[in-house]
Amino acid sequence: MEQNKIEQKHKVIVYTTPTCPYCVTLKAFLDEHQIPYEHKDASDPQVQQEMFVKCQCFSVPVIDIDGKIIVGFNRQEICTALDIKE
């Protein structure tokens, strides 16, 4: 149950598009590690604008972990930010 304490201490927002294979990989990774996250569909123009304000780019996936922005599926950086030991 210690993992549940780790999961709950992070606010995670994921920006993806339906056709992005890296987005699918990111969501599967978070699900595998039981990390709760808020999903936002970056194909929506309003969400694109919100995402652009955060990272100054239109690439996906973008993951916001407690205000730290990671563009792309960078497994090592995501693990570090979420305290995941692999």
ChimeraX attribute file (.defattr): number of C-alpha atoms within 10 A of each C-alpha:
attribute: neighborCount
match mode: 1-to-1
recipient: residues
	/A:1	5
	/A:2	6
	/A:3	12
	/A:4	12
	/A:5	9
	/A:6	13
	/A:7	19
	/A:8	13
	/A:9	10
	/A:10	18
	/A:11	15
	/A:12	21
	/A:13	18
	/A:14	23
	/A:15	23
	/A:16	27
	/A:17	17
	/A:18	10
	/A:19	9
	/A:20	12
	/A:21	12
	/A:22	16
	/A:23	21
	/A:24	15
	/A:25	13
	/A:26	21
	/A:27	20
	/A:28	12
	/A:29	15
	/A:30	18
	/A:31	12
	/A:32	9
	/A:33	15
	/A:34	13
	/A:35	19
	/A:36	16
	/A:37	19
	/A:38	11
	/A:39	13
	/A:40	17
	/A:41	14
	/A:42	23
	/A:43	14
	/A:44	10
	/A:45	10
	/A:46	11
	/A:47	15
	/A:48	20
	/A:49	14
	/A:50	14
	/A:51	24
	/A:52	15
	/A:53	11
	/A:54	14
	/A:55	16
	/A:56	10
	/A:57	13
	/A:58	14
	/A:59	17
	/A:60	22
	/A:61	23
	/A:62	25
	/A:63	27
	/A:64	22
	/A:65	17
	/A:66	13
	/A:67	12
	/A:68	12
	/A:69	18
	/A:70	18
	/A:71	15
	/A:72	16
	/A:73	19
	/A:74	13
	/A:75	12
	/A:76	12
	/A:77	12
	/A:78	21
	/A:79	14
	/A:80	10
	/A:81	16
	/A:82	20
	/A:83	13
	/A:84	16
	/A:85	7
	/A:86	5
